[in-house]
Amino acid sequence: MYKLILALAAVFFAFILWVIYLANTGGHSVFFDLVRAIPYGDKVGHFCLFGALTFIATVGLKFKTFRFLKLNIYYGAAFVLLFVIVEELSQGVIPSRTLDAMDLLADFIGIGCAVLLAYTINHFRIKQLCAVENV
């Protein structure tokens, strides 16, 4: 099951790369029209896209973590966070794009919400596994 979820994360990441490519080259997409039609659609899009990618990647990587400053960090969240920072900062040097701190904030909030959801699901999953082992 985890391999399927990880494959879904890869396909979703490829979709995001395609959207970024279109935005960087001034291309057009029905998704851009949809984003413009929704109030704060750009920020909602950032929140949803990178939150969903974080959640799918975290689950696909079996909730694996590493220690950083006494914190357990999900690998999926770290990969997405690193990608988001590089991608958003690169917009400062791409003529057709605009570096926007609010986009980065929406990305961070989406990633944070996805981490909280993943943590909650993993916590209850572990509790259920422990309960089954004690039966």
N, C-alpha and C positions, 0 to 999 in steps of 0.2 A: 504494500500500500504506500509506503514512504517513497518508493521509487516513482510511483505514479504522481504523487504530490510534487516531488522534486522536478519531474518532467513538466508538470503544469507551471511551476515557478519559472522554469527556463523559457517556456512558451510565452508566459506573461512578461518576462523580462525582455524577450525579443520584441513583443508588441510595444513596450515602452521605448525601446531603442528606435523602433520605426517612427513612433510619434515624435521623438526628439529629433530624428533625422529630418522629418518633414518640417518641424518648427525651425531648425537650424538653416535649412535651405529655402525657406519661404514657401514651402509647399502648402497644399490645401488638403483638408480632410473634413469629412462630415463631423468628426469628433470636435474639431475646432469650432464649427458652427454651433454645436450643442453647448460647448463651454461658454461661448459668447451669449447664448440665449438664457443662461442661468445666472441670476445675481451671484456675484463672487464665484462664478463657475471655475475660474482658473484655480483659485485656492481650494475649492472643493475637489477639483480634479487632482491636484497635488496630494491632498490629504488621502483621498481614496486610492489612487494608484500606488503610492509608496507605502501606505498602510497595508493594502492588500498584498503587495509584493513581500513586505516584511513578514506578514503572518504566514503566507504560503511557504516562503523560504524557511522560516523557523520550524514549521511543522515538518516540511520535507527533509530537513536536516536533523530530524528526531529530537528537537528541543535541546540540541547539544550547546554547551556553554563553555566559556573560558573565563578565567579570573582576571580582573582588571581593577586595581585599587579597592580590593575587598568586595568587589561586586561580581556576580555571575552575569556575563553578557552573552546573549544568544548570538551564535555565529551568523544566523540569517539576518538579524537586526544590524550587526556590525557591518556585514557586506553591503546591505542596502544603504546604511548611513554613510559609509565611505563613498559609495557610488553617487549618492545624492549631493554630497558636499562638492565632489569633483565636478559633477554635471552642472550644478547651479553656479559655481564659481567660473566655470568655463564660459558661461553666458556673458561674462564681462568682456571677453575678447572676441566674441562672435558678432559681427556687425548687424545681423538681422535679429539678434536677441537682446534682451535687457536683463541685467542682473537685478533681482528683486529679493530683498530680505524677507518680505512677507511670504514669498513662495517657499523659501527655505524654512521659515517658521511653520508653514502648513505641512511641509514634508516631515519636519521633526515631530509635530503633533500627531500626524498619521502613524509614524513609526512608533511613537510612544504608546498610542492607543493599541496598536497591534501587539506590542510587547506585553502590555497588561492583559490583553485577551489571551495571548499564548501562555503567559504565566498562569493565569486562572485555569485554563483548560488543562495544562500540564499538571498543576497542583491537584486537581480533582481526579485526573487520570491516575496519578501515583497513589492517591488515597484509595481508589477503587482496587488497584492492583494489590496493595497491601492488605486490604480487607479480604480479597479473594484468597490470598496466600494464608491468612489466619483462619480460614474456615476449614 
